[in-house]
Amino acid sequence: MALFAANAFAKIPTVPLSVRKLNGNSVRPPCNLRSASSAVRATAASVISQPTKPDDLVEDILSKVIGTDRGVLLKKDEHKRVGEVADELQRFCIETPVASPLIFGDWDVVYCSNPTSPGGGYRSFIGRLIFKTKEMVQTVEAPDVVKNKVSFSLFGLFDGEVSLKGKLTVLDEKWIQVVFEAPELKVGGLDLRYGGESEVKLQITYIDERVRLGMGSRGSLFVFNRLSKPLA
C-alpha cells in the first residue's frame, strides 16, 4: 500500500510554486506570500546558525569581549549582543553555582557592561588616561577569601597596583556578597591604604572550567576568564 501511494504521488507532475497555469494563463502567488516564504527561510537559517551548546556559546562570548579593553571599546549594539549570549549561557548554569569548587581560582576580568564599574575611578574616562590598565584579576580562595587587583602604568612611566581583600558570604544558591577592606595603593615607592570598607553583591549566572559570568546588584554584567586550573 505504501509503495502504491509513493508511486501514485510520483506520477503527479509537479509545477513550481512561482508559476501556475490557469486557463492557459500564468498565475503567480501574491508578492506578500513570496516575501513571507523568504522571511521564514531566512529566519530558519539564522536559528540554525546560532550556537546552541555551552562550549559554542562560551567561544562566542569570549570572541566578542576579549581585546575590547574590558568592554570600553564596544558600541551599544555590541554590548547588547554580549548580553544576549550571556542570557543563553544562563540556561546551562549548574543548579547551585556558589557551592561548586569551580568558583575558586584566578580570574581575568575581561568584560563589564558598565566598563567603569570594576576598578572604580581608575577605569573612568579620566582615570584611564592617567592609569593605563595592564591587568585586572580576581582571585577566589577557599573557603571565603576574594582578592581583587588592578595593575596599571601611571602616565606610562611608573608601574603600580590597587588591591582589595574581602570576605565572601553566600546569600543563596546563586548570590554572593563580598565585603572588602580599604583599598591598598602601591606605585613607585608609595604604599598606602585609603578610603574605607566597600560591599558588592553578585549573582553567578554561569560557570564552568573556562568562564564565570556574574550579574551585579545594579545590573552590570561581568565576564571572567579563568587564568588558573579549577580545584579538583
For each residue, the residues with C-beta under 8 A, 3 or more apart:
1: 4 5
2: 5 6
3: 6 7
4: 1 7 8
5: 1 2 8 9
6: 2 3 9 10
7: 3 4 10 11
8: 4 5 11 12
9: 5 6 12
10: 6 7
11: 7 8
12: 8 9
13:
14:
15: 19 20 21
16: 19
17: 20 29
18: 28 29 34
19: 15 16 26 27 28
20: 15 17 26 27 28
21: 15 24 25 26 27
22: 25 27
23:
24: 21
25: 21 22
26: 19 20 21
27: 19 20 21 22
28: 18 19 20
29: 17 18 33 34
30: 33 34
31: 34 35
32: 35 36
33: 29 30 36 37
34: 18 29 30 31 37 38
35: 31 32 38 39
36: 32 33 39 40
37: 33 34 40 41
38: 34 35 41 42
39: 35 36 42 43
40: 36 37 43 44
41: 37 38 44 45
42: 38 39 45 46
43: 39 40 46 47
44: 40 41 47 48
45: 41 42 48 49
46: 42 43 49 50
47: 43 44 50
48: 44 45
49: 45 46
50: 46 47
51: 56 57 59 60
52: 56 57
53: 56 57
54: 57 58 89 92 208
55: 58 59
56: 51 52 53 59 60
57: 51 52 53 54 60 61 85 88 89 92
58: 54 55 61 62 89 208 210 211
59: 51 55 56 62 63
60: 51 56 57 63 64 85
61: 57 58 64 65 82 85 86 89 211 213 223
62: 58 59 65 66 110 210 211 223 225
63: 59 60 66
64: 60 61 68 74 78 81 82 85
65: 61 62 68 70 71 74 82 110 111 223
66: 62 63 110 225
67:
68: 64 65 71 72 73 74 111
69: 72 73 115 133
70: 65 109 110 111 112 115 118 123 133 136
71: 65 68 74 79 82 111 112 113 114 115
72: 68 69 115 123 128
73: 68 69
74: 64 65 68 71 78 79 82
75: 78 79
76: 79 80
77: 80 81
78: 64 74 75 81 82
79: 71 74 75 76 82 83 113
80: 76 77 83 84
81: 64 77 78 84 85
82: 61 64 65 71 74 78 79 85 86 111 113 221 223
83: 79 80 86 87 113 221
84: 80 81 87 88
85: 57 60 61 64 81 82 88 89
86: 61 82 83 89 90 205 206 213 221 223
87: 83 84 90 91
88: 57 84 85 91 92
89: 54 57 58 61 85 86 92 93 205 206 213
90: 86 87 93 205 206 213
91: 87 88
92: 54 57 88 89 206
93: 89 90 97 174 204 205 206 207
94: 97 100 207
95: 173
96: 99 100 173 174
97: 93 94 100 102 103 173 174 204 206 207
98: 103 170 172 173 174 175 176 204
99: 96 170 173
100: 94 96 97 103 207
101: 104 142 230 231 232
102: 97 105 207 208 209 212 230
103: 97 98 100 140 204 207 212
104: 101 140 141 142 230 231
105: 102 139 140 226 227 228 229 230 231
106: 137 138 139 226 227 228
107: 137 138 139 140 212 224 225 226 227
108: 135 136 137 224 225 226 227
109: 70 112 118 136 137 138 222 223 224
110: 62 65 66 70 223 224 225
111: 65 68 70 71 82 221 222 223
112: 70 71 109 115 117 118 220 221 222 223
113: 71 79 82 83 219 220 221 222
114: 71 117 218 220
115: 69 70 71 72 112 118 123
116: 119 120 123 124 125 127
117: 112 114 123 216 218 220
118: 70 109 112 115 123 136 148 150 222
119: 116 122 123 127 133 136 150 162
120: 116 123 124 127
121: 124 127
122: 119 127 128 131 133 150 152 162
123: 70 72 115 116 117 118 119 120 127 128 133 150
124: 116 120 121 127 128
125: 116 128 129
126: 129 130
127: 116 119 120 121 122 123 124 130 131
128: 72 122 123 124 125 131 132 133
129: 125 126
130: 126 127 154 155
131: 122 127 128 152 153 154 160
132: 128 152 153 156
133: 69 70 119 122 123 128 136 150 151 152
134: 151 152 153 159
135: 108 149 150 151
136: 70 108 109 118 119 133 149 150 151
137: 106 107 108 109 148 149 151 227
138: 106 107 109 146 147 148 149 224
139: 105 106 107 145 146 147 148 149
140: 103 104 105 107 145 146 168
141: 104 145 146 147
142: 101 104 145 231
143:
144: 167 168 169
145: 139 140 141 142 165 166 167 168
146: 138 139 140 141 165 166 167 168 178 180
147: 138 139 141 163 164 165 166
148: 118 137 138 139 163 164 166 180
149: 135 136 137 138 139 161 162 163 164
150: 118 119 122 123 133 135 136 161 162 163
151: 133 134 135 136 137 159 160 161
152: 122 131 132 133 134 159 160 161 162
153: 131 132 134 156 157 158 159 160
154: 130 131 157 158 159 160 187 188
155: 130 158
156: 132 153
157: 153 154
158: 153 154 155 187 188
159: 134 151 152 153 154 187
160: 131 151 152 153 154 185 186 187 188 190
161: 149 150 151 152 185 186 187
162: 119 122 149 150 152 183 184 185 186
163: 147 148 149 150 183 184 186
164: 147 148 149 180 181 183 184 198
165: 145 146 147 180 181
166: 145 146 147 148 178 179 180 181
167: 144 145 146 178 179
168: 140 144 145 146 176 177 178
169: 144 176 177 178 179
170: 98 99 175 176
171: 175 176 177 201
172: 98 175
173: 95 96 97 98 99
174: 93 96 97 98 203 204 205
175: 98 170 171 172 201 202 203 204
176: 98 168 169 170 171 201 202 204
177: 168 169 171 199 200 201 202
178: 146 166 167 168 169 199 200 201 202
179: 166 167 169 197 198 199
180: 146 148 164 165 166 183 197 198 199 200
181: 164 165 166 197
182: 193 194 195 196 197
183: 162 163 164 180 193 194 195
184: 162 163 164 191 192 193
185: 160 161 162 190 191 192 193 194
186: 160 161 162 163 190 191
187: 154 158 159 160 161 190
188: 154 158 160
189:
190: 160 185 186 187
191: 184 185 186
192: 184 185
193: 182 183 184 185
194: 182 183 185
195: 182 183 198
196: 182
197: 179 180 181 182
198: 164 179 180 195
199: 177 178 179 180
200: 177 178 180 216 217
201: 171 175 176 177 178 216 217
202: 175 176 177 178 214 215 216 217 222
203: 174 175 214 215 216
204: 93 97 98 103 174 175 176 207 212 213 214
205: 86 89 90 93 174 213 214 215
206: 86 89 90 92 93 97 211 212 213
207: 93 94 97 100 102 103 204 211 212 213
208: 54 58 102 211
209: 102 226 229 230
210: 58 62 225 226
211: 58 61 62 206 207 208 223 224 225 226
212: 102 103 107 204 206 207 223 224 226
213: 61 86 89 90 204 205 206 207 221 222 223 224
214: 202 203 204 205 221 222 224
215: 202 203 205 219 220 221 222
216: 117 200 201 202 203 219 220 221 222
217: 200 201 202
218: 114 117
219: 113 215 216
220: 112 113 114 117 215 216
221: 82 83 86 111 112 113 213 214 215 216
222: 109 111 112 113 118 202 213 214 215 216
223: 61 62 65 82 86 109 110 111 112 211 212 213
224: 107 108 109 110 138 211 212 213 214
225: 62 66 107 108 110 210 211
226: 105 106 107 108 209 210 211 212 229 230
227: 105 106 107 108 137
228: 105 106
229: 105 209 226
230: 101 102 104 105 209 226
231: 101 104 105 142
232: 101
